[in-house]
Amino acid sequence: MNRLWTHVLDLLFPPRCAGCGTYGAWFCQPCIARCQPLTSTENAREHAVLRSTSLTSSAGVFRFSSPLREAIHNLKYKRHSVLADPLAELAVQIAGSAIPLVDAIVPVPLYARRQRERGFNQAELLAQGIGLRLDLPLLAQGLCRKRPTHQQVGLDRTERRANMVGAFRWQGSPPPRRVLLLDDVVTTGATMEACAAALRLAGAAEVHGWAIARDGV
């Protein structure tokens, strides 16, 4: 019944590519082919720049450039939540064996008011799709924001870190030993660093930051 209903909806409202606008798929094959995967060497270099004390590693699957940038913006700001699943599938296909060995996946949380305004947390939707494909449990309730933070856009590295200090906490039972911390985009790593600090404080031994895209590479 669900497949039939999806087929009917596609006939009435055909999918339109978030990258180029053509009809037929939410993210079309020509746009997928234009996405730029990052190498393990590039990710290791960028992680070293972070000088993180809490993140075991950090990686982006792709460079944050067109047409992936448009797809993520459509998901995040235009509330096209349907894009989360194809982006999750693409990330798993491309990353493959480079995905760290972990016990669970934890999405970077939004502040409660912002999530109500948006209607969903894009990181949680992406984590759900990735977790299903990797057979990893999704822990979406443990990590939370203690306070609202300013938008990171337009802030430099120092300002971003200051903005995020102490912004997150872990609640409930301790997290598993090895965690994949998932976000849509990592830029300076300030948000992931603050999340990882909360996870480590709660008992996690390894926190691997992972994002669909990495900006500034």
VOLUMLUM-962251 format. One record per residue (C-alpha): residue number from 1; residue in three letters; x, z, y. Coordinates in steps of 0.001 Angstrom, whole numbers. Each point is the difference from the previous one (the first is absolute). Layout:
REM VOLUMLUM-962251
(NUM,'ALA',(X,Z,Y))
...
END
This chain:
REM VOLUMLUM-962251
(1,'MET',(0,0,0))
(2,'ASN',(2820,863,2426))
(3,'ARG',(1763,-3319,-671))
(4,'LEU',(-3277,-1898,493))
(5,'TRP',(-665,1803,3274))
(6,'THR',(3558,-681,1181))
(7,'HIS',(-457,-3693,-832))
(8,'VAL',(-3257,-106,1984))
(9,'LEU',(1649,1680,2989))
(10,'ASP',(2914,-2451,-142))
(11,'LEU',(-2457,-2894,100))
(12,'LEU',(-1870,1477,2959))
(13,'PHE',(3063,1324,1816))
(14,'PRO',(3044,-1877,-1354))
(15,'PRO',(3333,1861,235))
(16,'ARG',(2156,-1002,2955))
(17,'CYS',(3755,434,-68))
(18,'ALA',(1222,2804,2261))
(19,'GLY',(3253,-1855,547))
(20,'CYS',(-1088,-3489,1009))
(21,'GLY',(-3803,52,148))
(22,'THR',(-686,-2597,-2688))
(23,'TYR',(-2907,565,-2377))
(24,'GLY',(357,707,-3693))
(25,'ALA',(1951,3278,-334))
(26,'TRP',(599,3208,1926))
(27,'PHE',(3730,-797,6))
(28,'CYS',(716,-3570,-1078))
(29,'GLN',(2858,-1278,-2164))
(30,'PRO',(1746,-1926,2835))
(31,'CYS',(75,3208,2077))
(32,'ILE',(1211,2030,-2980))
(33,'ALA',(2820,-2525,-442))
(34,'ARG',(1041,586,3630))
(35,'CYS',(368,3772,-430))
(36,'GLN',(3640,1144,49))
(37,'PRO',(962,2492,-2734))
(38,'LEU',(2722,2516,800))
(39,'THR',(2931,439,-2344))
(40,'SER',(1090,3344,-1438))
(41,'THR',(3175,-302,2076))
(42,'GLU',(-1979,-410,3214))
(43,'ASN',(-2208,2971,-828))
(44,'ALA',(2974,2170,-905))
(45,'ARG',(1672,-895,3301))
(46,'GLU',(-3119,840,2013))
(47,'HIS',(-480,3245,-1901))
(48,'ALA',(3560,1046,845))
(49,'VAL',(-808,-503,3684))
(50,'LEU',(-2818,2567,-287))
(51,'ARG',(2447,2788,-949))
(52,'SER',(-2944,1645,-1708))
(53,'THR',(276,3509,-1406))
(54,'SER',(-3331,-172,-1856))
(55,'LEU',(-475,-3583,-1220))
(56,'THR',(1797,-822,-3233))
(57,'SER',(-365,-3691,830))
(58,'SER',(-2070,-2257,2228))
(59,'ALA',(-930,-3640,-406))
(60,'GLY',(-2253,-2747,1287))
(61,'VAL',(-1049,-2813,-2301))
(62,'PHE',(-22,-2579,2817))
(63,'ARG',(1198,-505,3539))
(64,'PHE',(-2735,795,2524))
(65,'SER',(-387,-3580,1203))
(66,'SER',(-2641,-2735,3))
(67,'PRO',(-2206,-608,-1884))
(68,'LEU',(180,3432,-1650))
(69,'ARG',(-99,1665,3409))
(70,'GLU',(-3365,-1606,725))
(71,'ALA',(-1366,1032,-3399))
(72,'ILE',(1011,3642,533))
(73,'HIS',(-1410,-17,3529))
(74,'ASN',(-3282,-1379,-1317))
(75,'LEU',(-121,2763,-2580))
(76,'LYS',(1004,2742,2399))
(77,'TYR',(-1568,-842,3349))
(78,'LYS',(-2821,-2413,-829))
(79,'ARG',(-1136,2170,-2907))
(80,'HIS',(191,-2755,-2606))
(81,'SER',(366,2483,-2847))
(82,'VAL',(-474,-2783,-2562))
(83,'LEU',(3614,-1036,709))
(84,'ALA',(1441,3163,-1540))
(85,'ASP',(-342,-1134,-3604))
(86,'PRO',(1675,-3436,306))
(87,'LEU',(2822,1544,2041))
(88,'ALA',(471,2717,-2619))
(89,'GLU',(101,-2591,-2777))
(90,'LEU',(2509,-2122,1903))
(91,'ALA',(2268,2998,671))
(92,'VAL',(91,992,-3668))
(93,'GLN',(642,-3573,-1131))
(94,'ILE',(2931,-448,2370))
(95,'ALA',(1575,3462,-288))
(96,'GLY',(-135,150,-3795))
(97,'SER',(2760,2108,-1519))
(98,'ALA',(1229,1101,3450))
(99,'ILE',(-2918,2453,230))
(100,'PRO',(1403,3529,-533))
(101,'LEU',(-931,1951,-3113))
(102,'VAL',(-2446,2652,1234))
(103,'ASP',(-2791,2289,-1216))
(104,'ALA',(-2664,-730,2628))
(105,'ILE',(-732,-1940,3170))
(106,'VAL',(-848,1735,3294))
(107,'PRO',(-1272,-1944,3036))
(108,'VAL',(1102,900,3519))
(109,'PRO',(-3115,1696,1432))
(110,'LEU',(-1821,-697,3232))
(111,'TYR',(-1236,2780,2251))
(112,'ALA',(-3622,744,-942))
(113,'ARG',(-1471,-1200,3306))
(114,'ARG',(1918,-3280,-121))
(115,'GLN',(-1075,-632,-3567))
(116,'ARG',(-3633,574,951))
(117,'GLU',(361,-2476,2863))
(118,'ARG',(1628,-2645,-2223))
(119,'GLY',(-2206,705,-2984))
(120,'PHE',(2883,103,-2488))
(121,'ASN',(3705,693,-370))
(122,'GLN',(1767,-3319,-613))
(123,'ALA',(2912,1751,-1738))
(124,'GLU',(-2401,1655,-2445))
(125,'LEU',(-1686,-3327,-819))
(126,'LEU',(3390,-1619,-609))
(127,'ALA',(1156,2980,-2076))
(128,'GLN',(-3153,-211,-2091))
(129,'GLY',(654,-3651,-834))
(130,'ILE',(3670,596,-738))
(131,'GLY',(-722,3096,-2065))
(132,'LEU',(-2470,-1886,-2183))
(133,'ARG',(2534,-2735,-683))
(134,'LEU',(2827,2442,-759))
(135,'ASP',(-2181,2472,-1892))
(136,'LEU',(908,2755,2451))
(137,'PRO',(-2358,2802,1034))
(138,'LEU',(-1059,-136,3649))
(139,'LEU',(315,3316,1855))
(140,'ALA',(-1920,-687,3201))
(141,'GLN',(-1076,3528,944))
(142,'GLY',(3138,2149,-165))
(143,'LEU',(1957,-1341,2984))
(144,'CYS',(-1771,382,3334))
(145,'ARG',(693,-140,3705))
(146,'LYS',(-24,3403,1656))
(147,'ARG',(-419,-1438,3481))
(148,'PRO',(-682,-3310,1746))
(149,'THR',(3057,-1994,1081))
(150,'HIS',(533,-2625,2654))
(151,'GLN',(15,-3642,-1080))
(152,'GLN',(3517,-909,-1140))
(153,'VAL',(-154,-3486,1534))
(154,'GLY',(2238,-158,3066))
(155,'LEU',(2003,3132,-830))
(156,'ASP',(3715,-147,-742))
(157,'ARG',(1590,1562,-3087))
(158,'THR',(610,3415,1625))
(159,'GLU',(-3510,149,1457))
(160,'ARG',(-1558,-954,-3337))
(161,'ARG',(1854,2765,-1831))
(162,'ALA',(-995,2577,2633))
(163,'ASN',(-3611,-1204,-192))
(164,'MET',(-125,582,-3756))
(165,'VAL',(1870,3290,-411))
(166,'GLY',(-2245,2480,-1794))
(167,'ALA',(-2966,-2372,-16))
(168,'PHE',(-636,169,-3771))
(169,'ARG',(-543,2630,-2666))
(170,'TRP',(-757,61,-3707))
(171,'GLN',(-3069,1934,-1159))
(172,'GLY',(-1113,1073,-3471))
(173,'SER',(2034,-93,-3200))
(174,'PRO',(3670,-974,343))
(175,'PRO',(733,-3737,9))
(176,'PRO',(1628,-1622,-3041))
(177,'ARG',(3769,-150,-260))
(178,'ARG',(350,-3699,904))
(179,'VAL',(-2257,-1541,2649))
(180,'LEU',(-476,-3536,1308))
(181,'LEU',(-1008,423,3651))
(182,'LEU',(-1951,-3087,1069))
(183,'ASP',(-672,-1494,3449))
(184,'ASP',(-872,-3451,1301))
(185,'VAL',(3041,-392,2289))
(186,'VAL',(3207,1992,476))
(187,'THR',(1853,-426,3310))
(188,'THR',(2326,2843,940))
(189,'GLY',(-1007,2093,-3011))
(190,'ALA',(-1102,2938,2179))
(191,'THR',(-3447,283,-1584))
(192,'MET',(1327,-255,-3543))
(193,'GLU',(2753,2514,762))
(194,'ALA',(-2544,2545,1253))
(195,'CYS',(-2253,-598,-3019))
(196,'ALA',(2948,306,-2377))
(197,'ALA',(1051,3267,1627))
(198,'ALA',(-3447,1458,-698))
(199,'LEU',(87,-1238,-3591))
(200,'ARG',(3492,1403,-612))
(201,'LEU',(-993,3335,1542))
(202,'ALA',(-2956,124,-2419))
(203,'GLY',(2257,-576,-3001))
(204,'ALA',(586,-3748,-501))
(205,'ALA',(3562,-754,-1136))
(206,'GLU',(-13,-3731,815))
(207,'VAL',(-1999,-1832,2660))
(208,'HIS',(345,-3775,77))
(209,'GLY',(-1449,-1577,3137))
(210,'TRP',(-1531,-3394,-709))
(211,'ALA',(-1841,-2423,2280))
(212,'ILE',(-1492,-3467,-204))
(213,'ALA',(2186,-1046,2930))
(214,'ARG',(3065,1199,1887))
(215,'ASP',(289,-673,3717))
(216,'GLY',(3215,-649,1886))
(217,'VAL',(2044,-1371,-2902))
END
